[in-house]
Structures are given as structure tokens and as C-alpha cells.
Amino acid sequence: MMIAMTGVSGNMGREALMQTLELDFVDRVKVLLTPKKRNDALVKKLKKRYGDRVEAVRGSVSDPEACRALVEGTDVVVNMAAVIPPASDRDPRASYECNQIGAMRLTDAVAAMPKQAKLIHTSTVAVYGNRTLAHPWGRPGDPLLPAAYDNYAMHKMIAERYVMESSVRDWAVLRQTAMLYDGIIFANVSDGLMFHTTLNGPLEWVTARDSGYLIRRIIECEHAGDARSFWNKVYDITGGALNRRTGYDTFAAGFGIMGGSPESYCRPDWFQTRNFHGLWYADGELNDMFGYVRDSFDGFWSRVGHKYRIFRLARMLPPALIRALVFKRLLKDGNSPRRWIKDGSYGRVFAAFGRDVADGKPLPSRWEDFTLERASDYGSDEQDPSVTFKSRLLDHGYDESKPQEEWTLADMCGAAGFRGGKCLSKEYSSPREKLLWQCSEGHTFSAAPYTVLKGGHWCPFCQPQPWNFDRLAARSPFYAQVWYDSHSRDENASYRFGDDGAALFDFSEDDR
């Protein structure tokens, strides 16, 4: 069996490659690596360890010829290439080339194969956008509301739709949740991105090691002929009950291995209150199929705390010193919300906090004035949330108890109406046969029923840029049920990037 992989220099990709090469029936793994010096060293390392079982194809995922060479002769293609935040914030072009165009080029290469490989495309939880504890539970089919100014989420959202609407016969889209990897603290203290996390926002974690094991398990089951029901669906890479926390809980665990806490290192007004991403997954279908979750949130932090001597040394230093040297300096970073406030970047501040803060009202700076929520009060430890919290799941606008085989045109019309639009087609044949739809803004587009009902996608002209979710939510109960958890109904903002990459913002009193 021959496998092709992109993104093997990343945390998930590295684990997926090593664990896949443990399978005796895998003859070779072809990996796509850009022509950079650090990748030259990686190729040498891989060759020394695995010999001819690893074949390096040099080039960019946005290069059609490189993609063609990568997929040639393979049975399964796994796309894990990604430019993630903060790199995607600082270099939007790189995000576009890798996260969007690269995924499209790779999909086209698979579609053009004489004997098509099967395609696994890794997307992200970021496509769901901001969630609060009012509706912390998510699943495939929920509305996709990527955060304003989030290049990564925007490009990933477009890419996964392209995969789902392509002529590739067998594909799967895996929406990766928040991922724990050994260098996560070092990455977070290098950029103001860490303050984008909402303290009371839901986060579900999975380790890079378990994510790589998932890819291995899929390949194992495919080789054994046990993966037939897996293909042509969207999945969430869930972490389960042991790995659900809030943003505050996550910082408490990470800072704890250094002997500190959010209270000793930070102030609550350093963090965004909305416009982030994260949720708890109500579906565990992927883990039920492949049993990949082995690590726990607490176990991960315990292991990392013991692994790195620097964290043990940090416990000997006064928290006030660490706060000044490590965290407070990040407030000046261009990606820090406090920097946006200082610079008067109205659109970014409005997106991150709302009108009051954008107009100058201060947030609580003392922890005793900030209300922290407990994840367990909202059922984070529930083993079967799809049952326990069924009444709190988002509505998708049709009878979800019906299997796909029983979908009808009436289901399509109901789903479209719930989104503020219409299904213009007069006949329905199957989940993958494209229909004609119209959105609340009057745009007409085609999409497979599965892309809409189970993928959560809707009008490609309305989103993701400009981000006009205030306007769309006013006309779409589908969006409104979650959008107004963190936005007021009198907001009518439009967020977009200018040609020079500047964050632009428009606000209308009401033209909806």
C-alpha cells in the first residue's frame, strides 16, 4: 500500500507519518516538502531512519505539478498541510496559498488520477467560529461562522467545501479540534495570539500523538476493508469528556506546570471576549469508529511538565517576574487585542469585544470583578452529550432523525428556508447530486445536499469575506441561534480586509 502525505513537518503530520510507517503493509509513504533548509535536514533524518520507505517530493502544495507527482501511484492521500495562526495572520498570502489553493490543487490532482486515490483532508474547528457556554455543543451540520479577520478559518472553510464538491469519489473531511503538542507553551508565549482565547469559551482538546494515531487507524481499517462507511462524510476530531475545558482552564493547566496561574501571570482584560473559536463536540463518531483517543488533558500537562526542565526552573522564580518578562511584553505585539485598543484599530476591537469596548468602555481588570464559569456546570464531563444535551444542540432545519437514504426534496426546502433561502430545484435524487439553491441575499448557487445539511456550508458568495454575519443572522434562524450568543441584535457590522491587508470595518445603523 502506498500513502501520500502533506504537512509532515507539522505536529500532527509528523506523528501521522511515524505511526503510519509502523504498519508493515505500508510499502512507501510519499511526502511533500517545500525546498527549505530545515526540510533538507528532515529528509536526511527520514531517509536514515526509514530508507526507501519514505520518498520525498520537493515542492509546494500550491504547485499542480508537485501535487501530481505526490499522488501518482498512491492509494490514500492525507492532506495535513496548513499555515496556522499566528503565521496565517502575519502572512495572509502564505495562508491562502497553502490552506486554500494548496488543498484545491491536491484535490484536483487526486480527481485527475487514472485510478483515484482516496483523499483525507484535514480542516479545523475554526470554521465553526465563536462559541460561548450558551451553546457549547457542536457537531457536523452546525453553521459555519469563521471569526472575522481569521485568514486561517476563512481559507480552510473554502478548501473543505471544494473537497466536498469535487469529483473525487472517496473523500473525508476531518475538522481538527484544539491540539496539544509538546511545544505549545513556547509557541503561545511568542505572539499576542494567546490573548485571542476567550476565558469562558469552550475548548475540546486532542493530542498530536492521538491525531497521528487516528490517521494510522484509518489506513489500517482501509487496508482491512473495514472503512467503507467512513468515506464521503465530514467528521470532528473529538477529544471526549476527559479533554473538555474552558479557555481559563487551559491556561490554568499550562501555567500550573510553571508554578503560576492565570491570576498571577495575566489580567482578565488582556483576553478577547468573543470572535475566537472552540466548542465541545456532541458527536464521537470518529472515535467510535477508530478508537484513537488515548491521551487525556491532565496526563498531557503532567508529561510536559516533567519533560522540560525549563518549567521546573520557572517554579523557582517569582510569578511577578515571569509575568513581566514573558507575558506582559506580549501586550505590545501587533497581534495582541490590547495593542489594537491602544492603536485605535476600531474594527478589530469591535470584532473582539463589541461596541462598548470599541467606544472606550474598560473591561474588568481585576480577577475578583471577572466572572469565571465552570466547565462541569455545562456538562463538559458528559460521556454522551448528544443524548444528555439533545435539547441544547443547534437546529439544522430538517428532521435529523431520518437517515440520508430517506432525505427528500421537502427536507431540502426545509433546510433552505431555515437558512433564510430557498431550494430552487424541483427534484431530489441523492446526497451528492448537486441542487440549485438561493440564499437570503438573492444569490443563486449549486451545492450537494450533503455539503449543506451535513457540512454546514451555505452561500459561497455571502461568506466568508466580507464577514457580514450580523446581516445574515437577521435573515437566517440557522445563523441567529448561535450568533446572538455573543453579538447584540442591533449590531450591523461588516468586516473585511483591504487590498493592503488592513482590517477594515463598516457599520450601518440598520439597512437590513
FENSULMO-V921142 format. One record per residue. RES is the residue in one small letter. SS is DSSP state (A for helix, B for strand, O for the rest). BURIAL is 1 if it has 24 or more other ideal C-beta (glycine too) atoms within 12 Angstrom, else 0. Layout:
res=RES ss=SS burial=BURIAL
res=RES ss=SS burial=BURIAL
This chain:
res=m ss=O burial=1
res=m ss=B burial=1
res=i ss=B burial=1
res=a ss=B burial=1
res=m ss=B burial=1
res=t ss=B burial=1
res=g ss=O burial=1
res=v ss=O burial=1
res=s ss=O burial=1
res=g ss=O burial=1
res=n ss=A burial=1
res=m ss=A burial=1
res=g ss=A burial=1
res=r ss=A burial=1
res=e ss=A burial=1
res=a ss=A burial=1
res=l ss=A burial=1
res=m ss=A burial=1
res=q ss=A burial=1
res=t ss=A burial=1
res=l ss=O burial=1
res=e ss=O burial=0
res=l ss=O burial=1
res=d ss=O burial=0
res=f ss=O burial=0
res=v ss=O burial=1
res=d ss=O burial=0
res=r ss=B burial=1
res=v ss=B burial=1
res=k ss=B burial=1
res=v ss=B burial=1
res=l ss=B burial=1
res=l ss=B burial=1
res=t ss=O burial=1
res=p ss=O burial=0
res=k ss=O burial=0
res=k ss=A burial=0
res=r ss=A burial=0
res=n ss=A burial=1
res=d ss=A burial=0
res=a ss=A burial=0
res=l ss=A burial=1
res=v ss=A burial=1
res=k ss=A burial=0
res=k ss=A burial=0
res=l ss=A burial=1
res=k ss=A burial=0
res=k ss=A burial=0
res=r ss=A burial=0
res=y ss=A burial=1
res=g ss=A burial=0
res=d ss=A burial=0
res=r ss=A burial=1
res=v ss=B burial=1
res=e ss=B burial=1
res=a ss=B burial=1
res=v ss=B burial=1
res=r ss=B burial=0
res=g ss=O burial=1
res=s ss=O burial=1
res=v ss=O burial=1
res=s ss=O burial=1
res=d ss=O burial=1
res=p ss=A burial=0
res=e ss=A burial=0
res=a ss=A burial=1
res=c ss=A burial=1
res=r ss=A burial=1
res=a ss=A burial=1
res=l ss=A burial=1
res=v ss=A burial=1
res=e ss=O burial=1
res=g ss=O burial=0
res=t ss=O burial=1
res=d ss=O burial=1
res=v ss=B burial=1
res=v ss=B burial=1
res=v ss=B burial=1
res=n ss=B burial=1
res=m ss=O burial=1
res=a ss=O burial=1
res=a ss=O burial=1
res=v ss=O burial=1
res=i ss=O burial=1
res=p ss=O burial=1
res=p ss=O burial=1
res=a ss=A burial=1
res=s ss=A burial=1
res=d ss=A burial=1
res=r ss=A burial=0
res=d ss=O burial=0
res=p ss=A burial=1
res=r ss=A burial=0
res=a ss=A burial=1
res=s ss=A burial=1
res=y ss=A burial=1
res=e ss=A burial=1
res=c ss=A burial=1
res=n ss=A burial=1
res=q ss=A burial=1
res=i ss=A burial=1
res=g ss=A burial=1
res=a ss=A burial=1
res=m ss=A burial=1
res=r ss=A burial=1
res=l ss=A burial=1
res=t ss=A burial=1
res=d ss=A burial=1
res=a ss=A burial=1
res=v ss=A burial=1
res=a ss=A burial=1
res=a ss=O burial=0
res=m ss=O burial=1
res=p ss=O burial=0
res=k ss=O burial=0
res=q ss=O burial=1
res=a ss=O burial=1
res=k ss=B burial=1
res=l ss=B burial=1
res=i ss=B burial=1
res=h ss=B burial=1
res=t ss=B burial=1
res=s ss=B burial=1
res=t ss=B burial=1
res=v ss=A burial=1
res=a ss=A burial=1
res=v ss=A burial=1
res=y ss=A burial=1
res=g ss=O burial=1
res=n ss=O burial=1
res=r ss=O burial=1
res=t ss=O burial=1
res=l ss=O burial=1
res=a ss=O burial=0
res=h ss=O burial=1
res=p ss=O burial=1
res=w ss=B burial=1
res=g ss=B burial=1
res=r ss=O burial=1
res=p ss=O burial=1
res=g ss=O burial=1
res=d ss=O burial=1
res=p ss=O burial=1
res=l ss=O burial=1
res=l ss=O burial=1
res=p ss=O burial=1
res=a ss=O burial=1
res=a ss=O burial=1
res=y ss=O burial=1
res=d ss=O burial=1
res=n ss=A burial=1
res=y ss=A burial=1
res=a ss=A burial=1
res=m ss=A burial=1
res=h ss=A burial=1
res=k ss=A burial=1
res=m ss=A burial=1
res=i ss=A burial=1
res=a ss=A burial=1
res=e ss=A burial=1
res=r ss=A burial=1
res=y ss=A burial=1
res=v ss=A burial=1
res=m ss=A burial=1
res=e ss=O burial=1
res=s ss=O burial=1
res=s ss=O burial=0
res=v ss=O burial=1
res=r ss=O burial=0
res=d ss=O burial=1
res=w ss=B burial=1
res=a ss=B burial=1
res=v ss=B burial=1
res=l ss=B burial=1
res=r ss=B burial=1
res=q ss=B burial=1
res=t ss=O burial=1
res=a ss=B burial=1
res=m ss=B burial=1
res=l ss=B burial=1
res=y ss=O burial=1
res=d ss=O burial=1
res=g ss=O burial=0
res=i ss=A burial=1
res=i ss=A burial=1
res=f ss=A burial=0
res=a ss=A burial=0
res=n ss=A burial=1
res=v ss=O burial=1
res=s ss=O burial=0
res=d ss=O burial=1
res=g ss=A burial=1
res=l ss=A burial=1
res=m ss=A burial=1
res=f ss=A burial=1
res=h ss=A burial=1
res=t ss=O burial=1
res=t ss=O burial=1
res=l ss=O burial=1
res=n ss=O burial=1
res=g ss=O burial=1
res=p ss=B burial=1
res=l ss=B burial=1
res=e ss=B burial=1
res=w ss=B burial=1
res=v ss=B burial=1
res=t ss=B burial=1
res=a ss=A burial=1
res=r ss=A burial=1
res=d ss=A burial=1
res=s ss=A burial=1
res=g ss=A burial=1
res=y ss=A burial=1
res=l ss=A burial=1
res=i ss=A burial=1
res=r ss=A burial=1
res=r ss=A burial=1
res=i ss=A burial=1
res=i ss=A burial=1
res=e ss=A burial=1
res=c ss=A burial=1
res=e ss=A burial=1
res=h ss=A burial=0
res=a ss=A burial=0
res=g ss=O burial=0
res=d ss=O burial=0
res=a ss=O burial=1
res=r ss=O burial=0
res=s ss=O burial=0
res=f ss=O burial=1
res=w ss=O burial=1
res=n ss=O burial=1
res=k ss=B burial=1
res=v ss=B burial=1
res=y ss=B burial=1
res=d ss=B burial=1
res=i ss=B burial=1
res=t ss=O burial=1
res=g ss=O burial=1
res=g ss=O burial=1
res=a ss=A burial=1
res=l ss=A burial=1
res=n ss=A burial=1
res=r ss=B burial=1
res=r ss=B burial=1
res=t ss=B burial=1
res=g ss=A burial=1
res=y ss=A burial=1
res=d ss=A burial=1
res=t ss=A burial=1
res=f ss=A burial=1
res=a ss=A burial=1
res=a ss=A burial=1
res=g ss=A burial=1
res=f ss=A burial=1
res=g ss=A burial=1
res=i ss=O burial=1
res=m ss=O burial=1
res=g ss=O burial=0
res=g ss=O burial=1
res=s ss=O burial=0
res=p ss=A burial=1
res=e ss=A burial=0
res=s ss=A burial=1
res=y ss=A burial=1
res=c ss=O burial=1
res=r ss=O burial=1
res=p ss=A burial=1
res=d ss=A burial=1
res=w ss=A burial=1
res=f ss=O burial=1
res=q ss=O burial=1
res=t ss=O burial=1
res=r ss=O burial=1
res=n ss=O burial=1
res=f ss=O burial=1
res=h ss=O burial=1
res=g ss=O burial=1
res=l ss=O burial=1
res=w ss=B burial=1
res=y ss=B burial=1
res=a ss=O burial=1
res=d ss=O burial=1
res=g ss=O burial=1
res=e ss=A burial=1
res=l ss=A burial=1
res=n ss=A burial=1
res=d ss=A burial=0
res=m ss=A burial=1
res=f ss=A burial=1
res=g ss=O burial=0
res=y ss=O burial=1
res=v ss=O burial=1
res=r ss=O burial=1
res=d ss=O burial=1
res=s ss=O burial=1
res=f ss=A burial=1
res=d ss=A burial=1
res=g ss=A burial=0
res=f ss=A burial=1
res=w ss=A burial=1
res=s ss=A burial=0
res=r ss=A burial=0
res=v ss=A burial=1
res=g ss=A burial=1
res=h ss=A burial=0
res=k ss=A burial=0
res=y ss=O burial=0
res=r ss=A burial=0
res=i ss=A burial=0
res=f ss=A burial=1
res=r ss=A burial=0
res=l ss=A burial=0
res=a ss=A burial=1
res=r ss=O burial=0
res=m ss=O burial=0
res=l ss=O burial=0
res=p ss=O burial=0
res=p ss=A burial=1
res=a ss=A burial=0
res=l ss=A burial=0
res=i ss=A burial=1
res=r ss=A burial=1
res=a ss=A burial=0
res=l ss=A burial=0
res=v ss=A burial=1
res=f ss=A burial=1
res=k ss=A burial=0
res=r ss=A burial=0
res=l ss=A burial=1
res=l ss=A burial=1
res=k ss=A burial=0
res=d ss=O burial=1
res=g ss=O burial=0
res=n ss=O burial=1
res=s ss=O burial=1
res=p ss=A burial=1
res=r ss=A burial=1
res=r ss=A burial=1
res=w ss=A burial=1
res=i ss=A burial=1
res=k ss=A burial=0
res=d ss=A burial=0
res=g ss=O burial=0
res=s ss=O burial=1
res=y ss=A burial=1
res=g ss=A burial=1
res=r ss=A burial=1
res=v ss=A burial=1
res=f ss=A burial=1
res=a ss=A burial=1
res=a ss=A burial=1
res=f ss=A burial=1
res=g ss=O burial=1
res=r ss=A burial=1
res=d ss=A burial=0
res=v ss=A burial=1
res=a ss=A burial=1
res=d ss=O burial=0
res=g ss=O burial=0
res=k ss=O burial=0
res=p ss=O burial=0
res=l ss=O burial=1
res=p ss=O burial=0
res=s ss=O burial=0
res=r ss=O burial=0
res=w ss=A burial=0
res=e ss=A burial=0
res=d ss=A burial=0
res=f ss=O burial=0
res=t ss=O burial=0
res=l ss=O burial=1
res=e ss=O burial=0
res=r ss=O burial=0
res=a ss=A burial=1
res=s ss=A burial=0
res=d ss=A burial=0
res=y ss=A burial=1
res=g ss=O burial=1
res=s ss=O burial=1
res=d ss=O burial=1
res=e ss=O burial=1
res=q ss=O burial=0
res=d ss=O burial=0
res=p ss=A burial=1
res=s ss=A burial=1
res=v ss=A burial=0
res=t ss=A burial=0
res=f ss=O burial=1
res=k ss=A burial=0
res=s ss=A burial=0
res=r ss=A burial=1
res=l ss=O burial=1
res=l ss=O burial=1
res=d ss=O burial=1
res=h ss=O burial=1
res=g ss=O burial=1
res=y ss=O burial=1
res=d ss=O burial=0
res=e ss=O burial=1
res=s ss=O burial=0
res=k ss=O burial=0
res=p ss=O burial=0
res=q ss=A burial=1
res=e ss=A burial=0
res=e ss=A burial=0
res=w ss=O burial=1
res=t ss=O burial=1
res=l ss=A burial=0
res=a ss=A burial=0
res=d ss=A burial=1
res=m ss=A burial=1
res=c ss=A burial=1
res=g ss=A burial=1
res=a ss=A burial=1
res=a ss=A burial=1
res=g ss=A burial=0
res=f ss=A burial=1
res=r ss=O burial=1
res=g ss=O burial=1
res=g ss=O burial=1
res=k ss=B burial=1
res=c ss=B burial=1
res=l ss=O burial=0
res=s ss=O burial=1
res=k ss=O burial=0
res=e ss=O burial=0
res=y ss=O burial=1
res=s ss=O burial=0
res=s ss=O burial=0
res=p ss=O burial=1
res=r ss=O burial=1
res=e ss=O burial=0
res=k ss=B burial=1
res=l ss=B burial=1
res=l ss=B burial=1
res=w ss=B burial=1
res=q ss=B burial=1
res=c ss=O burial=1
res=s ss=O burial=1
res=e ss=O burial=1
res=g ss=O burial=0
res=h ss=O burial=1
res=t ss=B burial=0
res=f ss=B burial=1
res=s ss=B burial=0
res=a ss=B burial=1
res=a ss=B burial=1
res=p ss=A burial=1
res=y ss=A burial=1
res=t ss=A burial=1
res=v ss=A burial=1
res=l ss=A burial=1
res=k ss=O burial=1
res=g ss=O burial=1
res=g ss=O burial=1
res=h ss=O burial=1
res=w ss=O burial=1
res=c ss=O burial=1
res=p ss=O burial=1
res=f ss=O burial=0
res=c ss=O burial=1
res=q ss=O burial=1
res=p ss=O burial=1
res=q ss=O burial=1
res=p ss=O burial=1
res=w ss=B burial=1
res=n ss=O burial=1
res=f ss=A burial=1
res=d ss=A burial=1
res=r ss=A burial=1
res=l ss=A burial=1
res=a ss=A burial=1
res=a ss=A burial=1
res=r ss=A burial=1
res=s ss=O burial=1
res=p ss=A burial=1
res=f ss=A burial=1
res=y ss=A burial=1
res=a ss=A burial=1
res=q ss=A burial=1
res=v ss=A burial=1
res=w ss=A burial=1
res=y ss=O burial=1
res=d ss=O burial=1
res=s ss=O burial=1
res=h ss=O burial=1
res=s ss=O burial=0
res=r ss=O burial=0
res=d ss=O burial=0
res=e ss=O burial=1
res=n ss=O burial=1
res=a ss=B burial=1
res=s ss=B burial=1
res=y ss=B burial=1
res=r ss=B burial=0
res=f ss=B burial=1
res=g ss=O burial=0
res=d ss=O burial=0
res=d ss=O burial=0
res=g ss=O burial=0
res=a ss=O burial=0
res=a ss=B burial=1
res=l ss=B burial=1
res=f ss=B burial=1
res=d ss=B burial=0
res=f ss=B burial=1
res=s ss=O burial=0
res=e ss=O burial=0
res=d ss=O burial=0
res=d ss=O burial=0
res=r ss=O burial=0
